[in-house]
Amino acid sequence: MIYVAVLGYGTVGSGVVEVIEKNKDMVNKKSAAQLEIKYILDLRDFPGDPYEHKVVHDVNIILEDPEVSIVCETMGGVKPAYDFTRAALLKGKSVCTSNKELVASHGPELLQIAREHCCNYLFEASVGGGIPIIRPLNYSLTAEKLEAITGILNGTTNYILTKMEKEGADFAATLKKAQEKGYAERNPEADIEGYDACRKIAILSSLMTGQNVSYENIYTEGISRITADDFVYAKAAGKSIKLLAMSKDTPEGTLAMVSPCMISSENPLYMVSGVFNAVCVRGNMLGDSMYYGKGAGKLPTASAVVSDVVDCARHQGKTIMCFWNQEEAKLVDIGDVERGFFVRAKADSAADVEAAFPGAERIQVEGRSQDCGYFTKPMKEREFTARYEALGDKVLGRIRLEMV
């Protein structure tokens, strides 16, 4: 018998219990052991819940119980999740988590503690919810030199952008609808400003490089400045607008960033709509591969946590290798990155835009008289920014074009 404890009985934590209990026969068979949830840690009581007798309020009950060998951390946030996770690992208890914030902040440290105590720290559910992506990077693609990872890693922003594209609605109205449907939080800042996607690409970048990519050092831009007018020009050019989290290996270091981009219909991420997520991985031998599915939600995320539980059960007393050390990766200054841009300007400022960006391609949109749109030639971001800002209030917005 392998005893499991769940820290946090919210959406994901209750989902973990549900997955283990509903799929008990299959989970036990694939674990080659009998799994039993012994404790559920939460500050609250749950009268009437079928598992209320397993609820405890003191984490030390779990930490001091030698029978508990696997802990599922589904609390979210850094404190007290970090303290509980670290304490469990120091006791030789494996930890499976969906907590992207904690993994991005303390991943290499917690992995090192797990190695030193012959247990595991697994975090499949921290990126992409139910989409298998951590395990493929760690196991399936070990023969590859990973060159780039690009993904749509936040379902809330993808839902908002999809609705704006299909309905022609503006950002504020679409965000309100997303909140009403439960796709966006009451405080949506982490999603719409790109912070959630930033933490996820930091984790993927770290696994790609084997070194630590700190999310604090990643350039991050959200979608709050995207307008319905931008989509008019994107459609006219056969493109879509997506919030992309990108990481690329270059001779100068790792290029990591989060930003809205206009992408062409040839890009496999073009068709990813609604709350779905997708990750494209490029290896030097395999080429491109894509991982697609629901990036959040109670049961998809819980399913990924339980897949880690099964892995821990199979490797009792052994550490599953994860190549992510504490050495900081060298990040490329995005000012040195060369790419093209979409620029939208006031209609009477066309001549000024064309002078600032020689060779820019004007996008023809029938019936537009209030503004004009252009695709610039590729140039370094630093140079583009200087020219764009010099135009002042003559320009209305800009969006990056996808990198080739």
Stockholm file with secondary structure:
# STOCKHOLM 1.0

chainA/1-404         MIYVAVLGYGTVGSGVVEVIEKNKDMVNKKSAAQLEIKYILDLRDFPGDPYEHKVVHDVNIILEDPEVSIVCETMGGVKPAYDFTRAALLKGKSVCTSNKELVASHGPELLQIAREHCCNYLFEASVGGGIPIIRPLNYSLTAEKLEAITGILNGTTNYILTKMEKEGADFAATLKKAQEKGYAERNPEADIEGYDACRKIAILSSLMTGQNVSYENIYTEGISRITADDFVYAKAAGKSIKLLAMSKDTPEGTLAMVSPCMISSENPLYMVSGVFNAVCVRGNMLGDSMYYGKGAGKLPTASAVVSDVVDCARHQGKTIMCFWNQEEAKLVDIGDVERGFFVRAKADSAADVEAAFPGAERIQVEGRSQDCGYFTKPMKEREFTARYEALGDKVLGRIRLEMV
#=GR chainA/1-404 SS CEEEEEECCSHHHHHHHHHHHHTHHHHHHHHTSCEEEEEEECSSCCTTCTTGGGEESCHHHHHTCTTEEEEEECCCSSTTHHHHHHHHHHTTCEEEECCHHHHHHHHHHHHHHHHHTTCCEECGGGSSTTSCCHHIIIIITTTSCEEEEEEECCHHHHHHHHHHHHHCCCHHHHHHHHHHTTSSCSSCHHHHTSHHHHHHHHHHHHHHHSSBCCGGGSEECCSTTCCHHHHHHHHHTTEEEEEEEEEEEETTEEEEEEEEEEEETTSGGGGCCTTEEEEEEEETTTEEEEEEEECSSHHHHHHHHHHHHHHHHHTTTCCCCCCCCSSBCCBCCGGGCEECEEEEEEGGGHHHHHHHSTTCEEECCTTCCSEEEEECCCEEHHHHHHHHHHTGGGEEEEEEECCC
#=GC SS_cons         CEEEEEECCSHHHHHHHHHHHHTHHHHHHHHTSCEEEEEEECSSCCTTCTTGGGEESCHHHHHTCTTEEEEEECCCSSTTHHHHHHHHHHTTCEEEECCHHHHHHHHHHHHHHHHHTTCCEECGGGSSTTSCCHHIIIIITTTSCEEEEEEECCHHHHHHHHHHHHHCCCHHHHHHHHHHTTSSCSSCHHHHTSHHHHHHHHHHHHHHHSSBCCGGGSEECCSTTCCHHHHHHHHHTTEEEEEEEEEEEETTEEEEEEEEEEEETTSGGGGCCTTEEEEEEEETTTEEEEEEEECSSHHHHHHHHHHHHHHHHHTTTCCCCCCCCSSBCCBCCGGGCEECEEEEEEGGGHHHHHHHSTTCEEECCTTCCSEEEEECCCEEHHHHHHHHHHTGGGEEEEEEECCC
//
